[in-house]
Every structure is written in structure tokens, then in C-alpha cells.
Amino acid sequence: MGSGPASQGGRAPARERGGTLPDGASPFLHRVGQWISILFVRPAYRVRIHHADRIPRTGPVVLVANHSSLADGPLLFGMIPRTAVFLIKHEMFRGLLGWFLRKIGQLPVRRGEPDRTPLLAAVRVLRSGGLVGVFPEGTRGGEMATAQNGAAWLARSSGAVLLPVACRGTRRPEGRGRRLLPRVDVLFGDPVVLPDAKGRAGLTAATERVRTELVELIAELDRLVPTADKT
């Protein structure tokens, strides 16, 4: 089994009530969304969670994770034992799904376009002691190449700690057909305080620290779970 007491049976720590959401979101529907993840998304995988005990139970947190497939976000959403707000590409916010995503507190972002509205909303959540999840651009097949400034900017603007998370197993290997109950491993890293140097140079250094922390955590997960053990 995975390392740490939280990995036993793939369970995360006991879920906590309360938390901070963007304006217009419903705490009740947020909990409904997390239970949908637990009851309907997660059973499609054999999930093993490693070191969920590292998730801070209180205070502002910027969670940053690698991105292998569309399943990463819904799975993580149900694992976090506190209210969680994720930055999600705006293409997902259409129709009934878009309405539901907004009501459970998720924020649409337009990648590659200058739109500070979701970032400012995320900062308000963080300054109120909430948790915001980010999948940095530059992830390709789950490998971190570069990290957007967004995660570092959010943490520095709010005084939040950075929580790196590595996910493996949601992406179907090239040339493979549909898999039955694929194995997914999720490793939570230790919370990190980013460098507080000011200006553009400081943001660049903090962004590089985000990238480094995530790259090292992915490598740690790959050492922990051999490739042959993921299928």
C-alpha cells in the first residue's frame, strides 16, 4: 500500500464542514459535488492516496497538481477534506455543467488571455483562509515542462502556502484500449512557503520553485509506484 496512514484503503482524512467559496456559490451544492466525485467518479478507478495527512486543514492553500487527463480535477475535488475551489478552463462552463461548476464554487479561466477576474476572485478566497487548486499550463502527459506564473502569483498575493500534488494513472497509455478499473496513485507533498522577494524577479523565482516542487514530487511518486504496478 501507499506511504502514510492516509493511504490505507485509499481514504482521505475525515471531511470537514465550512470553508470559503466565491460569491454566488452554494456550500450545499459544493458538498453535493464532492460526494458526486466520491460516489460516481472515484469508483471507476482503483485509487491509492499517499500522504493526505499533509493537506493543511485550515488557512490559505494553493494546491498545484500535474494534469494528465480530464479525470484529475474531479478525482482531486472529492479527495480534499475541506472546501476546494479549482481554476478550470472556461470551455467547460457551458450549459447545465457550467451552471453547476459555478454553483459549486469553481472558477473559469481563459488560458493565454489577460483575464485577472478569476485570479482576483481566487485571491479573495485565499485571503479568507480558503483552498484554491491550479493545474499549471505546460503539463503534457502529466510531465511538468513549465509552470505559469498564476500559482506563484496567487500564493504570494495571499500569503498562502503551496501544496504540490502528483497524480498518475488517469491517462490512458498510447495504443491501449479502454481499461477496466485503472490504477490511480495520488501523492500529496509537504506544504511549501514560496520565496517572498518582490518584483518580477521574485515572481520568476517563485514560479520556478512551483515547477521544481511539482517535478520532484512526480519523480518521487514514480519511484514509489513502479510503472508495472500502475496497470
Residue, then its C-alpha position, 0 to 999 in steps of 0.5 A: m500500500g501507499s506511504g502514510p496512514a492516509s493511504q490505507g484503503g485509499r481514504a482521505p482524512a475525515r471531511e470537514r464542514g465550512g470553508t470559503l467559496p466565491d460569491g454566488a456559490s452554494p456550500f450545499l451544492h459544493r458538498v453535493g459535488q464532492w460526494i458526486s466525485i466520491l460516489f460516481v467518479r472515484p469508483a471507476y478507478r482503483v485509487r491509492i492516496h499517499h500522504a493526505d495527512r499533509i493537506p493543511r486543514t485550515g488557512p490559505v492553500v494553493l494546491v498545484a497538481n500535474h494534469s494528465s487527463l480530464a479525470d484529475g480535477p474531479l478525482l482531486f475535488g472529492m479527495i480534499p477534506r475541506t472546501a476546494v475551489f479549482l481554476i478550470k478552463h472556461e470551455m467547460f462552463r457551458g450549459l447545465l455543467g457550467w451552471f453547476l461548476r459555478k454553483i459549486g464554487q469553481l472558477p473559469v479561466r481563459r488560458g493565454e488571455p489577460d483575464r485577472t477576474p478569476l485570479l482576483a476572485a481566487v485571491r479573495v478566497l485565499r485571503s479568507g483562509g480558503l483552498v484554491g487548486v491550479f493545474p499549471e499550463g505546460t503539463r503534457g502527459g502529466e510531465m511538468a515542462t513549465a509552470q505559469n506564473g498564476a500559482a506563484w502569483l496567487a500564493r504570494s498575493s495571499g500569503a498562502v502556502l503551496l501544496p504540490v500534488a502528483c497524480r498518475g494513472t488517469r491517462r490512458p497509455e498510447g495504443r491501449g484500449r479502454r481499461l477496466l478499473p485503472r490504477v490511480d496513485v495520488l501523492f500529496g507533498d509537504p506544504v511549501v512557503l514560496p520565496d517572498a522577494k518582490g518584483r518580477a524577479g521574485l515572481t520568476a523565482a517563485t514560479e520556478r520553485v512551483r515547477t521544481e516542487l511539482v517535478e520532484l514530487i512526480a519523480e518521487l511518486d514514480r519511484l514509489v509506484p513502479t510503472a508495472d504496478k500502475t496497470 
